[in-house]
Amino acid sequence: MYKNLDKKLQREFQNPPALYYIAIGKSDPLKPFVDKYRSRLSRMGCIYMYNETSGGHTWENWRRYLLNFLPRLFKNK
């Protein structure tokens, strides 16, 4: 899955998605990986929306992210 990731991302962002949303809590164990991924996206010039909150990988955060993400799906349509 991660083999040739840069090429896969270039292909994905040739026709960029209207919304590429990344959200994570500051104490989520996956945060270091997300930070590295975001650096890669930024270095490649890919546009994304980033939402970082306190806390970790919890239902409360998932709910927050969903409430933030859903209305964005229908903007400018």
PyMOL Python script that loads the backbone (N, CA, C, O; Angstrom):
from pymol import cmd

cmd.read_pdbstr("""\
ATOM      1  N   MET A   1       0.810  -1.190   0.000  1.00  0.00           N
ATOM      2  CA  MET A   1       0.000   0.000   0.000  1.00  0.00           C
ATOM      3  C   MET A   1       0.861   1.265   0.000  1.00  0.00           C
ATOM      4  O   MET A   1       0.528   2.241  -0.672  1.00  0.00           O
ATOM      5  N   TYR A   2       1.962   1.252   0.747  1.00  0.00           N
ATOM      6  CA  TYR A   2       2.789   2.445   0.861  1.00  0.00           C
ATOM      7  C   TYR A   2       3.911   2.488  -0.168  1.00  0.00           C
ATOM      8  O   TYR A   2       4.642   3.475  -0.251  1.00  0.00           O
ATOM      9  N   LYS A   3       4.048   1.430  -0.945  1.00  0.00           N
ATOM     10  CA  LYS A   3       5.068   1.400  -1.977  1.00  0.00           C
ATOM     11  C   LYS A   3       4.709   2.445  -3.041  1.00  0.00           C
ATOM     12  O   LYS A   3       3.565   2.512  -3.490  1.00  0.00           O
ATOM     13  N   ASN A   4       5.675   3.244  -3.431  1.00  0.00           N
ATOM     14  CA  ASN A   4       5.468   4.301  -4.439  1.00  0.00           C
ATOM     15  C   ASN A   4       4.374   5.284  -4.022  1.00  0.00           C
ATOM     16  O   ASN A   4       3.579   5.724  -4.852  1.00  0.00           O
ATOM     17  N   LEU A   5       4.337   5.622  -2.744  1.00  0.00           N
ATOM     18  CA  LEU A   5       3.282   6.503  -2.228  1.00  0.00           C
ATOM     19  C   LEU A   5       3.279   7.865  -2.924  1.00  0.00           C
ATOM     20  O   LEU A   5       2.213   8.401  -3.225  1.00  0.00           O
ATOM     21  N   ASP A   6       4.451   8.423  -3.178  1.00  0.00           N
ATOM     22  CA  ASP A   6       4.499   9.730  -3.838  1.00  0.00           C
ATOM     23  C   ASP A   6       3.828   9.679  -5.207  1.00  0.00           C
ATOM     24  O   ASP A   6       3.074  10.584  -5.562  1.00  0.00           O
ATOM     25  N   LYS A   7       4.094   8.641  -5.965  1.00  0.00           N
ATOM     26  CA  LYS A   7       3.473   8.508  -7.290  1.00  0.00           C
ATOM     27  C   LYS A   7       1.966   8.339  -7.172  1.00  0.00           C
ATOM     28  O   LYS A   7       1.210   8.897  -7.968  1.00  0.00           O
ATOM     29  N   LYS A   8       1.530   7.573  -6.184  1.00  0.00           N
ATOM     30  CA  LYS A   8       0.096   7.373  -5.975  1.00  0.00           C
ATOM     31  C   LYS A   8      -0.585   8.687  -5.612  1.00  0.00           C
ATOM     32  O   LYS A   8      -1.676   8.986  -6.098  1.00  0.00           O
ATOM     33  N   LEU A   9       0.066   9.466  -4.756  1.00  0.00           N
ATOM     34  CA  LEU A   9      -0.501  10.759  -4.363  1.00  0.00           C
ATOM     35  C   LEU A   9      -0.515  11.734  -5.541  1.00  0.00           C
ATOM     36  O   LEU A   9      -1.478  12.479  -5.719  1.00  0.00           O
ATOM     37  N   GLN A  10       0.533  11.731  -6.330  1.00  0.00           N
ATOM     38  CA  GLN A  10       0.556  12.603  -7.509  1.00  0.00           C
ATOM     39  C   GLN A  10      -0.605  12.275  -8.439  1.00  0.00           C
ATOM     40  O   GLN A  10      -1.263  13.170  -8.971  1.00  0.00           O
ATOM     41  N   ARG A  11      -0.846  10.994  -8.625  1.00  0.00           N
ATOM     42  CA  ARG A  11      -1.960  10.571  -9.479  1.00  0.00           C
ATOM     43  C   ARG A  11      -3.296  11.007  -8.877  1.00  0.00           C
ATOM     44  O   ARG A  11      -4.178  11.501  -9.579  1.00  0.00           O
ATOM     45  N   GLU A  12      -3.426  10.814  -7.561  1.00  0.00           N
ATOM     46  CA  GLU A  12      -4.671  11.179  -6.880  1.00  0.00           C
ATOM     47  C   GLU A  12      -4.944  12.672  -6.970  1.00  0.00           C
ATOM     48  O   GLU A  12      -6.091  13.087  -7.135  1.00  0.00           O
ATOM     49  N   PHE A  13      -3.897  13.480  -6.863  1.00  0.00           N
ATOM     50  CA  PHE A  13      -4.072  14.929  -6.833  1.00  0.00           C
ATOM     51  C   PHE A  13      -3.923  15.581  -8.209  1.00  0.00           C
ATOM     52  O   PHE A  13      -3.944  16.807  -8.307  1.00  0.00           O
ATOM     53  N   GLN A  14      -3.772  14.784  -9.277  1.00  0.00           N
ATOM     54  CA  GLN A  14      -3.787  15.361 -10.627  1.00  0.00           C
ATOM     55  C   GLN A  14      -5.135  16.027 -10.876  1.00  0.00           C
ATOM     56  O   GLN A  14      -5.213  17.101 -11.472  1.00  0.00           O
ATOM     57  N   ASN A  15      -6.165  15.386 -10.421  1.00  0.00           N
ATOM     58  CA  ASN A  15      -7.514  15.950 -10.438  1.00  0.00           C
ATOM     59  C   ASN A  15      -7.918  16.043  -8.963  1.00  0.00           C
ATOM     60  O   ASN A  15      -8.592  15.149  -8.452  1.00  0.00           O
ATOM     61  N   PRO A  16      -7.515  17.113  -8.280  1.00  0.00           N
ATOM     62  CA  PRO A  16      -7.625  17.163  -6.823  1.00  0.00           C
ATOM     63  C   PRO A  16      -9.066  17.026  -6.324  1.00  0.00           C
ATOM     64  O   PRO A  16     -10.003  17.529  -6.944  1.00  0.00           O
ATOM     65  N   PRO A  17      -9.218  16.349  -5.215  1.00  0.00           N
ATOM     66  CA  PRO A  17     -10.547  16.252  -4.614  1.00  0.00           C
ATOM     67  C   PRO A  17     -11.007  17.627  -4.142  1.00  0.00           C
ATOM     68  O   PRO A  17     -10.192  18.484  -3.802  1.00  0.00           O
ATOM     69  N   ALA A  18     -12.303  17.823  -4.125  1.00  0.00           N
ATOM     70  CA  ALA A  18     -12.857  19.094  -3.645  1.00  0.00           C
ATOM     71  C   ALA A  18     -12.538  19.289  -2.169  1.00  0.00           C
ATOM     72  O   ALA A  18     -12.393  20.420  -1.705  1.00  0.00           O
ATOM     73  N   LEU A  19     -12.432  18.202  -1.442  1.00  0.00           N
ATOM     74  CA  LEU A  19     -12.138  18.279  -0.008  1.00  0.00           C
ATOM     75  C   LEU A  19     -11.319  17.060   0.396  1.00  0.00           C
ATOM     76  O   LEU A  19     -11.752  15.921   0.217  1.00  0.00           O
ATOM     77  N   TYR A  20     -10.143  17.309   0.937  1.00  0.00           N
ATOM     78  CA  TYR A  20      -9.288  16.253   1.481  1.00  0.00           C
ATOM     79  C   TYR A  20      -9.112  16.610   2.955  1.00  0.00           C
ATOM     80  O   TYR A  20      -8.366  17.529   3.292  1.00  0.00           O
ATOM     81  N   TYR A  21      -9.785  15.897   3.811  1.00  0.00           N
ATOM     82  CA  TYR A  21      -9.930  16.271   5.219  1.00  0.00           C
ATOM     83  C   TYR A  21      -9.144  15.314   6.102  1.00  0.00           C
ATOM     84  O   TYR A  21      -9.291  14.096   5.999  1.00  0.00           O
ATOM     85  N   ILE A  22      -8.314  15.871   6.966  1.00  0.00           N
ATOM     86  CA  ILE A  22      -7.528  15.086   7.916  1.00  0.00           C
ATOM     87  C   ILE A  22      -7.803  15.650   9.305  1.00  0.00           C
ATOM     88  O   ILE A  22      -7.679  16.855   9.524  1.00  0.00           O
ATOM     89  N   ALA A  23      -8.175  14.784  10.241  1.00  0.00           N
ATOM     90  CA  ALA A  23      -8.438  15.231  11.608  1.00  0.00           C
ATOM     91  C   ALA A  23      -7.832  14.231  12.584  1.00  0.00           C
ATOM     92  O   ALA A  23      -7.852  13.022  12.354  1.00  0.00           O
ATOM     93  N   ILE A  24      -7.292  14.763  13.681  1.00  0.00           N
ATOM     94  CA  ILE A  24      -6.667  13.884  14.678  1.00  0.00           C
ATOM     95  C   ILE A  24      -6.539  14.629  16.003  1.00  0.00           C
ATOM     96  O   ILE A  24      -6.457  15.857  16.032  1.00  0.00           O
ATOM     97  N   GLY A  25      -6.523  13.880  17.083  1.00  0.00           N
ATOM     98  CA  GLY A  25      -6.299  14.446  18.405  1.00  0.00           C
ATOM     99  C   GLY A  25      -4.814  14.524  18.714  1.00  0.00           C
ATOM    100  O   GLY A  25      -4.027  13.703  18.243  1.00  0.00           O
ATOM    101  N   LYS A  26      -4.437  15.515  19.506  1.00  0.00           N
ATOM    102  CA  LYS A  26      -3.016  15.725  19.832  1.00  0.00           C
ATOM    103  C   LYS A  26      -2.377  14.525  20.516  1.00  0.00           C
ATOM    104  O   LYS A  26      -1.179  14.290  20.359  1.00  0.00           O
ATOM    105  N   SER A  27      -3.163  13.762  21.276  1.00  0.00           N
ATOM    106  CA  SER A  27      -2.571  12.620  21.977  1.00  0.00           C
ATOM    107  C   SER A  27      -2.908  11.279  21.320  1.00  0.00           C
ATOM    108  O   SER A  27      -2.720  10.222  21.921  1.00  0.00           O
ATOM    109  N   ASP A  28      -3.400  11.330  20.100  1.00  0.00           N
ATOM    110  CA  ASP A  28      -3.672  10.097  19.355  1.00  0.00           C
ATOM    111  C   ASP A  28      -2.339   9.421  19.038  1.00  0.00           C
ATOM    112  O   ASP A  28      -1.409  10.087  18.584  1.00  0.00           O
ATOM    113  N   PRO A  29      -2.228   8.112  19.268  1.00  0.00           N
ATOM    114  CA  PRO A  29      -0.965   7.428  18.975  1.00  0.00           C
ATOM    115  C   PRO A  29      -0.570   7.488  17.495  1.00  0.00           C
ATOM    116  O   PRO A  29       0.596   7.275  17.162  1.00  0.00           O
ATOM    117  N   LEU A  30      -1.512   7.772  16.616  1.00  0.00           N
ATOM    118  CA  LEU A  30      -1.208   7.861  15.188  1.00  0.00           C
ATOM    119  C   LEU A  30      -0.733   9.252  14.760  1.00  0.00           C
ATOM    120  O   LEU A  30      -0.371   9.444  13.599  1.00  0.00           O
ATOM    121  N   LYS A  31      -0.728  10.212  15.666  1.00  0.00           N
ATOM    122  CA  LYS A  31      -0.369  11.590  15.322  1.00  0.00           C
ATOM    123  C   LYS A  31       0.999  11.714  14.646  1.00  0.00           C
ATOM    124  O   LYS A  31       1.109  12.450  13.666  1.00  0.00           O
ATOM    125  N   PRO A  32       2.046  11.030  15.121  1.00  0.00           N
ATOM    126  CA  PRO A  32       3.337  11.155  14.421  1.00  0.00           C
ATOM    127  C   PRO A  32       3.265  10.715  12.953  1.00  0.00           C
ATOM    128  O   PRO A  32       3.927  11.300  12.096  1.00  0.00           O
ATOM    129  N   PHE A  33       2.475   9.700  12.670  1.00  0.00           N
ATOM    130  CA  PHE A  33       2.334   9.227  11.299  1.00  0.00           C
ATOM    131  C   PHE A  33       1.544  10.234  10.456  1.00  0.00           C
ATOM    132  O   PHE A  33       1.865  10.472   9.291  1.00  0.00           O
ATOM    133  N   VAL A  34       0.521  10.811  11.055  1.00  0.00           N
ATOM    134  CA  VAL A  34      -0.277  11.818  10.358  1.00  0.00           C
ATOM    135  C   VAL A  34       0.568  13.059  10.085  1.00  0.00           C
ATOM    136  O   VAL A  34       0.467  13.654   9.012  1.00  0.00           O
ATOM    137  N   ASP A  35       1.398  13.449  11.045  1.00  0.00           N
ATOM    138  CA  ASP A  35       2.283  14.601  10.843  1.00  0.00           C
ATOM    139  C   ASP A  35       3.234  14.359   9.670  1.00  0.00           C
ATOM    140  O   ASP A  35       3.461  15.247   8.848  1.00  0.00           O
ATOM    141  N   LYS A  36       3.779  13.163   9.606  1.00  0.00           N
ATOM    142  CA  LYS A  36       4.691  12.810   8.515  1.00  0.00           C
ATOM    143  C   LYS A  36       3.943  12.812   7.171  1.00  0.00           C
ATOM    144  O   LYS A  36       4.466  13.285   6.162  1.00  0.00           O
ATOM    145  N   TYR A  37       2.738  12.288   7.174  1.00  0.00           N
ATOM    146  CA  TYR A  37       1.919  12.250   5.963  1.00  0.00           C
ATOM    147  C   TYR A  37       1.569  13.666   5.503  1.00  0.00           C
ATOM    148  O   TYR A  37       1.635  13.968   4.311  1.00  0.00           O
ATOM    149  N   ARG A  38       1.198  14.528   6.447  1.00  0.00           N
ATOM    150  CA  ARG A  38       0.884  15.916   6.115  1.00  0.00           C
ATOM    151  C   ARG A  38       2.101  16.635   5.538  1.00  0.00           C
ATOM    152  O   ARG A  38       1.972  17.424   4.601  1.00  0.00           O
ATOM    153  N   SER A  39       3.270  16.366   6.090  1.00  0.00           N
ATOM    154  CA  SER A  39       4.503  16.961   5.547  1.00  0.00           C
ATOM    155  C   SER A  39       4.708  16.540   4.103  1.00  0.00           C
ATOM    156  O   SER A  39       5.092  17.346   3.255  1.00  0.00           O
ATOM    157  N   ARG A  40       4.452  15.284   3.838  1.00  0.00           N
ATOM    158  CA  ARG A  40       4.588  14.773   2.469  1.00  0.00           C
ATOM    159  C   ARG A  40       3.596  15.474   1.548  1.00  0.00           C
ATOM    160  O   ARG A  40       3.963  15.917   0.459  1.00  0.00           O
ATOM    161  N   LEU A  41       2.342  15.577   1.981  1.00  0.00           N
ATOM    162  CA  LEU A  41       1.327  16.247   1.169  1.00  0.00           C
ATOM    163  C   LEU A  41       1.717  17.692   0.895  1.00  0.00           C
ATOM    164  O   LEU A  41       1.619  18.162  -0.239  1.00  0.00           O
ATOM    165  N   SER A  42       2.157  18.393   1.929  1.00  0.00           N
ATOM    166  CA  SER A  42       2.545  19.800   1.776  1.00  0.00           C
ATOM    167  C   SER A  42       3.733  19.945   0.833  1.00  0.00           C
ATOM    168  O   SER A  42       3.747  20.825  -0.027  1.00  0.00           O
ATOM    169  N   ARG A  43       4.710  19.093   0.994  1.00  0.00           N
ATOM    170  CA  ARG A  43       5.903  19.129   0.143  1.00  0.00           C
ATOM    171  C   ARG A  43       5.523  18.936  -1.332  1.00  0.00           C
ATOM    172  O   ARG A  43       6.153  19.505  -2.223  1.00  0.00           O
ATOM    173  N   MET A  44       4.492  18.132  -1.573  1.00  0.00           N
ATOM    174  CA  MET A  44       4.045  17.839  -2.934  1.00  0.00           C
ATOM    175  C   MET A  44       3.069  18.897  -3.455  1.00  0.00           C
ATOM    176  O   MET A  44       2.667  18.848  -4.617  1.00  0.00           O
ATOM    177  N   GLY A  45       2.687  19.848  -2.604  1.00  0.00           N
ATOM    178  CA  GLY A  45       1.773  20.901  -3.016  1.00  0.00           C
ATOM    179  C   GLY A  45       0.302  20.486  -3.006  1.00  0.00           C
ATOM    180  O   GLY A  45      -0.537  21.146  -3.619  1.00  0.00           O
ATOM    181  N   CYS A  46      -0.004  19.403  -2.318  1.00  0.00           N
ATOM    182  CA  CYS A  46      -1.383  18.921  -2.225  1.00  0.00           C
ATOM    183  C   CYS A  46      -2.155  19.767  -1.215  1.00  0.00           C
ATOM    184  O   CYS A  46      -1.633  20.108  -0.154  1.00  0.00           O
ATOM    185  N   ILE A  47      -3.379  20.098  -1.546  1.00  0.00           N
ATOM    186  CA  ILE A  47      -4.206  20.930  -0.672  1.00  0.00           C
ATOM    187  C   ILE A  47      -5.101  20.023   0.164  1.00  0.00           C
ATOM    188  O   ILE A  47      -5.760  19.125  -0.359  1.00  0.00           O
ATOM    189  N   TYR A  48      -5.113  20.269   1.451  1.00  0.00           N
ATOM    190  CA  TYR A  48      -5.931  19.481   2.372  1.00  0.00           C
ATOM    191  C   TYR A  48      -6.386  20.367   3.515  1.00  0.00           C
ATOM    192  O   TYR A  48      -5.814  21.429   3.758  1.00  0.00           O
ATOM    193  N   MET A  49      -7.403  19.930   4.205  1.00  0.00           N
ATOM    194  CA  MET A  49      -7.877  20.626   5.399  1.00  0.00           C
ATOM    195  C   MET A  49      -7.446  19.793   6.607  1.00  0.00           C
ATOM    196  O   MET A  49      -7.604  18.573   6.624  1.00  0.00           O
ATOM    197  N   TYR A  50      -6.906  20.465   7.602  1.00  0.00           N
ATOM    198  CA  TYR A  50      -6.405  19.764   8.791  1.00  0.00           C
ATOM    199  C   TYR A  50      -7.132  20.278  10.017  1.00  0.00           C
ATOM    200  O   TYR A  50      -7.261  21.485  10.222  1.00  0.00           O
ATOM    201  N   ASN A  51      -7.601  19.358  10.821  1.00  0.00           N
ATOM    202  CA  ASN A  51      -8.320  19.676  12.053  1.00  0.00           C
ATOM    203  C   ASN A  51      -7.668  18.897  13.190  1.00  0.00           C
ATOM    204  O   ASN A  51      -7.762  17.671  13.247  1.00  0.00           O
ATOM    205  N   GLU A  52      -7.010  19.617  14.092  1.00  0.00           N
ATOM    206  CA  GLU A  52      -6.366  18.990  15.248  1.00  0.00           C
ATOM    207  C   GLU A  52      -7.075  19.449  16.515  1.00  0.00           C
ATOM    208  O   GLU A  52      -7.323  20.640  16.705  1.00  0.00           O
ATOM    209  N   THR A  53      -7.394  18.502  17.369  1.00  0.00           N
ATOM    210  CA  THR A  53      -8.073  18.809  18.622  1.00  0.00           C
ATOM    211  C   THR A  53      -7.280  18.236  19.786  1.00  0.00           C
ATOM    212  O   THR A  53      -6.312  17.498  19.598  1.00  0.00           O
ATOM    213  N   SER A  54      -7.707  18.588  20.981  1.00  0.00           N
ATOM    214  CA  SER A  54      -7.098  17.966  22.157  1.00  0.00           C
ATOM    215  C   SER A  54      -7.624  16.530  22.245  1.00  0.00           C
ATOM    216  O   SER A  54      -8.564  16.158  21.543  1.00  0.00           O
ATOM    217  N   GLY A  55      -7.017  15.750  23.099  1.00  0.00           N
ATOM    218  CA  GLY A  55      -7.485  14.380  23.288  1.00  0.00           C
ATOM    219  C   GLY A  55      -6.870  13.415  22.296  1.00  0.00           C
ATOM    220  O   GLY A  55      -5.945  13.743  21.553  1.00  0.00           O
ATOM    221  N   GLY A  56      -7.421  12.214  22.314  1.00  0.00           N
ATOM    222  CA  GLY A  56      -6.853  11.155  21.493  1.00  0.00           C
ATOM    223  C   GLY A  56      -7.858  10.555  20.540  1.00  0.00           C
ATOM    224  O   GLY A  56      -8.729  11.238  20.000  1.00  0.00           O
ATOM    225  N   HIS A  57      -7.715   9.276  20.351  1.00  0.00           N
ATOM    226  CA  HIS A  57      -8.548   8.509  19.427  1.00  0.00           C
ATOM    227  C   HIS A  57      -9.819   8.097  20.175  1.00  0.00           C
ATOM    228  O   HIS A  57      -9.953   6.961  20.629  1.00  0.00           O
ATOM    229  N   THR A  58     -10.743   9.050  20.290  1.00  0.00           N
ATOM    230  CA  THR A  58     -11.925   8.827  21.117  1.00  0.00           C
ATOM    231  C   THR A  58     -13.200   9.096  20.324  1.00  0.00           C
ATOM    232  O   THR A  58     -13.182   9.753  19.283  1.00  0.00           O
ATOM    233  N   TRP A  59     -14.301   8.571  20.844  1.00  0.00           N
ATOM    234  CA  TRP A  59     -15.603   8.815  20.216  1.00  0.00           C
ATOM    235  C   TRP A  59     -15.925  10.305  20.210  1.00  0.00           C
ATOM    236  O   TRP A  59     -16.480  10.807  19.233  1.00  0.00           O
ATOM    237  N   GLU A  60     -15.595  11.009  21.263  1.00  0.00           N
ATOM    238  CA  GLU A  60     -15.884  12.445  21.327  1.00  0.00           C
ATOM    239  C   GLU A  60     -15.210  13.181  20.159  1.00  0.00           C
ATOM    240  O   GLU A  60     -15.821  14.036  19.517  1.00  0.00           O
ATOM    241  N   ASN A  61     -13.964  12.839  19.899  1.00  0.00           N
ATOM    242  CA  ASN A  61     -13.260  13.481  18.785  1.00  0.00           C
ATOM    243  C   ASN A  61     -13.858  13.070  17.447  1.00  0.00           C
ATOM    244  O   ASN A  61     -14.039  13.907  16.563  1.00  0.00           O
ATOM    245  N   TRP A  62     -14.162  11.806  17.297  1.00  0.00           N
ATOM    246  CA  TRP A  62     -14.765  11.358  16.040  1.00  0.00           C
ATOM    247  C   TRP A  62     -16.067  12.119  15.773  1.00  0.00           C
ATOM    248  O   TRP A  62     -16.347  12.518  14.642  1.00  0.00           O
ATOM    249  N   ARG A  63     -16.837  12.308  16.809  1.00  0.00           N
ATOM    250  CA  ARG A  63     -18.098  13.029  16.659  1.00  0.00           C
ATOM    251  C   ARG A  63     -17.839  14.483  16.257  1.00  0.00           C
ATOM    252  O   ARG A  63     -18.502  15.017  15.367  1.00  0.00           O
ATOM    253  N   ARG A  64     -16.873  15.114  16.919  1.00  0.00           N
ATOM    254  CA  ARG A  64     -16.493  16.488  16.566  1.00  0.00           C
ATOM    255  C   ARG A  64     -16.087  16.581  15.097  1.00  0.00           C
ATOM    256  O   ARG A  64     -16.516  17.482  14.377  1.00  0.00           O
ATOM    257  N   TYR A  65     -15.253  15.632  14.666  1.00  0.00           N
ATOM    258  CA  TYR A  65     -14.757  15.661  13.289  1.00  0.00           C
ATOM    259  C   TYR A  65     -15.901  15.463  12.296  1.00  0.00           C
ATOM    260  O   TYR A  65     -15.960  16.120  11.257  1.00  0.00           O
ATOM    261  N   LEU A  66     -16.788  14.564  12.628  1.00  0.00           N
ATOM    262  CA  LEU A  66     -17.921  14.311  11.743  1.00  0.00           C
ATOM    263  C   LEU A  66     -18.799  15.549  11.615  1.00  0.00           C
ATOM    264  O   LEU A  66     -19.228  15.902  10.517  1.00  0.00           O
ATOM    265  N   LEU A  67     -19.063  16.203  12.734  1.00  0.00           N
ATOM    266  CA  LEU A  67     -19.881  17.418  12.713  1.00  0.00           C
ATOM    267  C   LEU A  67     -19.194  18.548  11.944  1.00  0.00           C
ATOM    268  O   LEU A  67     -19.863  19.390  11.345  1.00  0.00           O
ATOM    269  N   ASN A  68     -17.875  18.564  11.962  1.00  0.00           N
ATOM    270  CA  ASN A  68     -17.122  19.574  11.237  1.00  0.00           C
ATOM    271  C   ASN A  68     -17.023  19.237   9.749  1.00  0.00           C
ATOM    272  O   ASN A  68     -17.048  20.127   8.899  1.00  0.00           O
ATOM    273  N   PHE A  69     -16.912  17.965   9.449  1.00  0.00           N
ATOM    274  CA  PHE A  69     -16.688  17.491   8.087  1.00  0.00           C
ATOM    275  C   PHE A  69     -17.954  17.474   7.223  1.00  0.00           C
ATOM    276  O   PHE A  69     -17.929  17.919   6.076  1.00  0.00           O
ATOM    277  N   LEU A  70     -19.044  16.967   7.768  1.00  0.00           N
ATOM    278  CA  LEU A  70     -20.255  16.760   6.972  1.00  0.00           C
ATOM    279  C   LEU A  70     -20.767  18.008   6.255  1.00  0.00           C
ATOM    280  O   LEU A  70     -21.044  17.940   5.058  1.00  0.00           O
ATOM    281  N   PRO A  71     -20.904  19.141   6.938  1.00  0.00           N
ATOM    282  CA  PRO A  71     -21.400  20.323   6.212  1.00  0.00           C
ATOM    283  C   PRO A  71     -20.480  20.749   5.067  1.00  0.00           C
ATOM    284  O   PRO A  71     -20.938  21.336   4.087  1.00  0.00           O
ATOM    285  N   ARG A  72     -19.204  20.460   5.189  1.00  0.00           N
ATOM    286  CA  ARG A  72     -18.240  20.832   4.143  1.00  0.00           C
ATOM    287  C   ARG A  72     -18.461  20.036   2.856  1.00  0.00           C
ATOM    288  O   ARG A  72     -18.108  20.492   1.769  1.00  0.00           O
ATOM    289  N   LEU A  73     -19.036  18.866   2.985  1.00  0.00           N
ATOM    290  CA  LEU A  73     -19.302  18.043   1.803  1.00  0.00           C
ATOM    291  C   LEU A  73     -20.287  18.708   0.854  1.00  0.00           C
ATOM    292  O   LEU A  73     -20.254  18.468  -0.353  1.00  0.00           O
ATOM    293  N   PHE A  74     -21.157  19.537   1.398  1.00  0.00           N
ATOM    294  CA  PHE A  74     -22.243  20.108   0.605  1.00  0.00           C
ATOM    295  C   PHE A  74     -22.060  21.582   0.301  1.00  0.00           C
ATOM    296  O   PHE A  74     -22.957  22.211  -0.260  1.00  0.00           O
ATOM    297  N   LYS A  75     -20.914  22.146   0.660  1.00  0.00           N
ATOM    298  CA  LYS A  75     -20.628  23.548   0.341  1.00  0.00           C
ATOM    299  C   LYS A  75     -20.355  23.701  -1.148  1.00  0.00           C
ATOM    300  O   LYS A  75     -19.746  22.833  -1.773  1.00  0.00           O
ATOM    301  N   ASN A  76     -20.807  24.800  -1.699  1.00  0.00           N
ATOM    302  CA  ASN A  76     -20.555  25.152  -3.105  1.00  0.00           C
ATOM    303  C   ASN A  76     -21.034  24.093  -4.087  1.00  0.00           C
ATOM    304  O   ASN A  76     -20.413  23.890  -5.130  1.00  0.00           O
ATOM    305  N   LYS A  77     -22.101  23.436  -3.772  1.00  0.00           N
ATOM    306  CA  LYS A  77     -22.656  22.445  -4.719  1.00  0.00           C
ATOM    307  C   LYS A  77     -23.932  22.934  -5.287  1.00  0.00           C
ATOM    308  O   LYS A  77     -24.549  22.246  -6.099  1.00  0.00           O
TER     309      LYS A  77
END
""", "prot")
cmd.dss("prot")
cmd.show_as("cartoon", "prot")
cmd.util.cbc("prot")
cmd.orient("prot")
